[in-house]
Amino acid sequence: MEKESKKVLITTFYEGYAVKQAILKLSPEKVIILIDDPKDSSKKEKMYEILNSIEQFYKPHVTFEKLKISSYDIPKITSEVIKKIDEECEKGNKILIHVTEGRKISSLGLLFSSYMRRDKVEGAYYITEEDHSLINLPLINFQISEIKKQLLKEIFLGKSETSSLLKEVSDVGKSAIYQNLKELKQEGYIQNGDNKELSITDLGRIVIL
């Protein structure tokens, strides 16, 4: 007998008010909560008290999992969440994203992960503070061409000079490489450093995940 898929909600978290609303409105069987611990011990203690009360209230109908994430590193947060999305999808589960609470950096990382796994995420949501309305956020397509992705990967690995890239991506014409590098700069995926060498931006790091 085929195992029935679960609806999994991946959410940022801080005070819990919006998470409660998200659980009520989206009816997940499982909630994965991104935890970015505050440095202030009293805030951290309060946050875990609220989290524990939510878990106790919804058990046994909803299972909870905590996912510790990095502070202020959007590409790393995105990578950590992408792994979790892939893991849950392999189990046949449906993924929903909720980004109302927590640090803006955490919310951006979670949103970017949904863009990178657009085919695996059924919806991304934000809940308004005024009347708790559920806003369905657009899932942007973050995909780029294979040539651009290859160039980004080479730059990420340290090939910072155009001459090095021409050697590494030898199956592509010289003019095509220059054009793609120009577009990557315009799109914000790469930049020139002080010494004019190419470097990858956070956005560039995200699209090669």
C-alpha positions as CSV (number, residue, x, y, z in Angstrom):
1,M,0.0,0.0,0.0
2,E,1.4,3.4,-1.0
3,K,2.3,5.7,1.8
4,E,0.1,8.9,2.0
5,S,2.1,12.1,1.6
6,K,2.2,14.7,4.4
7,K,1.8,18.4,4.1
8,V,5.0,19.9,5.5
9,L,5.2,23.5,6.5
10,I,8.7,25.1,6.7
11,T,8.5,28.3,8.7
12,T,10.6,31.1,10.3
13,F,9.9,31.7,14.0
14,Y,10.1,34.3,16.7
15,E,7.0,35.1,18.8
16,G,4.8,32.3,17.4
17,Y,1.7,34.3,16.7
18,A,1.9,34.0,12.9
19,V,3.1,30.4,13.1
20,K,-0.1,29.5,15.0
21,Q,-2.1,31.2,12.2
22,A,-0.2,29.4,9.5
23,I,-0.8,26.0,11.1
24,L,-4.5,26.9,11.5
25,K,-4.9,28.1,7.9
26,L,-2.6,25.6,6.1
27,S,-3.3,22.5,8.1
28,P,0.1,20.8,7.9
29,E,0.8,17.4,9.4
30,K,4.5,18.4,10.0
31,V,6.1,21.7,10.9
32,I,9.8,22.4,10.4
33,I,10.8,25.5,12.4
34,L,13.9,27.4,11.5
35,I,15.8,28.3,14.6
36,D,18.2,31.2,14.7
37,D,19.0,31.6,18.4
38,P,19.0,35.2,19.8
39,K,22.2,36.2,21.6
40,D,20.2,37.6,24.5
41,S,19.6,34.7,26.9
42,S,16.3,36.0,28.2
43,K,14.9,36.3,24.6
44,K,16.2,32.8,23.8
45,E,14.5,31.4,26.9
46,K,11.2,33.1,26.0
47,M,11.4,31.9,22.4
48,Y,11.8,28.3,23.4
49,E,9.0,28.6,26.0
50,I,6.6,29.8,23.2
51,L,7.9,27.1,20.9
52,N,7.3,24.4,23.5
53,S,3.8,25.6,24.2
54,I,2.9,25.5,20.5
55,E,4.2,22.0,20.2
56,Q,2.3,20.8,23.2
57,F,-0.9,22.5,21.9
58,Y,-0.9,20.8,18.5
59,K,0.4,17.4,19.5
60,P,-0.3,14.6,18.5
61,H,-2.0,16.0,15.3
62,V,1.1,17.9,14.2
63,T,4.8,16.8,14.5
64,F,7.5,19.4,14.9
65,E,11.1,19.5,13.9
66,K,13.7,22.2,14.6
67,L,16.3,23.2,12.0
68,K,19.2,25.3,13.3
69,I,20.2,27.8,10.7
70,S,23.2,30.2,10.3
71,S,22.9,33.8,11.3
72,Y,23.1,36.5,8.6
73,D,24.5,34.2,5.8
74,I,21.7,34.1,3.2
75,P,23.4,31.5,0.8
76,K,24.1,29.2,3.8
77,I,20.6,29.5,5.1
78,T,19.3,28.8,1.6
79,S,21.5,25.8,1.2
80,E,20.4,24.3,4.6
81,V,16.7,24.7,3.7
82,I,17.2,23.3,0.2
83,K,18.6,20.1,1.7
84,K,15.5,19.8,4.0
85,I,13.2,20.4,1.0
86,D,14.9,17.7,-1.0
87,E,14.8,15.3,2.0
88,E,11.1,15.8,2.5
89,C,10.2,15.6,-1.2
90,E,12.1,12.2,-1.4
91,K,9.6,11.0,1.2
92,G,6.8,12.1,-1.1
93,N,5.7,15.0,1.1
94,K,4.2,18.3,-0.1
95,I,6.1,21.5,0.9
96,L,4.7,24.8,2.0
97,I,6.8,27.9,3.0
98,H,5.9,30.5,5.7
99,V,8.0,33.6,6.2
100,T,6.2,36.1,8.5
101,E,8.2,35.8,11.6
102,G,11.9,36.0,12.5
103,R,14.9,37.9,11.1
104,K,14.5,39.3,7.6
105,I,17.7,37.5,6.6
106,S,16.1,34.1,7.7
107,S,12.9,34.9,5.7
108,L,14.9,35.8,2.6
109,G,17.0,32.6,2.9
110,L,13.8,30.6,3.2
111,L,12.2,32.4,0.2
112,F,15.3,31.9,-1.9
113,S,15.2,28.2,-1.2
114,S,11.7,28.0,-2.5
115,Y,12.8,29.8,-5.7
116,M,15.6,27.3,-6.2
117,R,13.2,24.4,-5.6
118,R,10.2,26.0,-7.3
119,D,9.1,22.6,-8.8
120,K,9.0,21.1,-5.3
121,V,7.3,23.8,-3.3
122,E,3.5,24.1,-3.5
123,G,3.2,27.6,-2.1
124,A,4.9,30.4,-0.1
125,Y,2.9,32.5,2.4
126,Y,2.9,35.6,4.5
127,I,0.3,36.4,7.2
128,T,-0.7,40.0,7.8
129,E,-0.5,41.4,11.3
130,E,-3.8,43.4,11.1
131,D,-6.4,40.7,10.2
132,H,-4.2,37.6,9.8
133,S,-5.0,37.3,6.1
134,L,-3.0,34.7,4.2
135,I,-1.0,36.2,1.3
136,N,0.2,33.8,-1.3
137,L,3.7,35.0,-2.4
138,P,4.9,34.5,-6.0
139,L,7.5,31.9,-6.6
140,I,10.1,33.5,-8.8
141,N,12.1,31.4,-11.3
142,F,15.7,31.6,-10.3
143,Q,17.0,29.3,-13.0
144,I,19.8,30.5,-15.3
145,S,21.5,28.9,-18.4
146,E,24.0,26.1,-18.1
147,I,26.7,28.3,-19.5
148,K,26.2,31.0,-16.9
149,K,26.0,28.4,-14.2
150,Q,29.3,26.9,-15.3
151,L,30.9,30.3,-15.3
152,L,29.6,31.0,-11.8
153,K,30.9,27.7,-10.5
154,E,34.4,28.4,-12.0
155,I,34.5,31.9,-10.4
156,F,33.3,30.4,-7.1
157,L,36.2,28.0,-7.3
158,G,38.6,30.8,-7.7
159,K,38.9,31.3,-11.4
160,S,38.8,35.1,-11.1
161,E,40.5,36.1,-14.4
162,T,38.7,36.0,-17.8
163,S,41.7,34.2,-19.3
164,S,41.3,31.3,-16.8
165,L,37.5,31.1,-17.6
166,L,38.3,30.9,-21.4
167,K,40.4,27.8,-20.7
168,E,37.9,26.1,-18.3
169,V,34.9,26.8,-20.6
170,S,36.7,26.0,-23.8
171,D,33.6,24.5,-25.6
172,V,32.0,28.0,-25.7
173,G,33.1,30.7,-28.0
174,K,35.1,33.6,-26.7
175,S,32.4,36.2,-27.6
176,A,29.7,34.1,-26.0
177,I,31.7,33.9,-22.7
178,Y,32.3,37.7,-22.7
179,Q,28.6,38.3,-23.4
180,N,27.5,35.9,-20.6
181,L,30.0,37.5,-18.1
182,K,28.5,40.9,-19.0
183,E,25.0,39.7,-18.3
184,L,26.0,38.0,-15.1
185,K,27.4,41.4,-13.9
186,Q,24.2,43.2,-14.9
187,E,22.1,40.6,-13.2
188,G,24.0,40.9,-10.0
189,Y,25.6,37.4,-9.9
190,I,29.2,38.6,-10.1
191,Q,31.2,41.7,-9.5
192,N,34.7,43.2,-10.0
193,G,36.8,43.5,-6.9
194,D,39.3,46.3,-6.1
195,N,41.9,44.6,-8.3
196,K,39.3,44.1,-11.1
197,E,39.3,40.3,-10.6
198,L,35.9,38.7,-10.8
199,S,34.1,37.5,-7.6
200,I,30.8,35.8,-7.0
201,T,28.0,37.7,-5.1
202,D,25.7,36.1,-2.5
203,L,23.0,35.9,-5.2
204,G,25.5,34.1,-7.4
205,R,26.2,31.6,-4.6
206,I,22.5,30.9,-4.3
207,V,21.8,30.1,-8.0
208,I,24.5,27.5,-8.1
209,L,23.1,25.5,-5.2
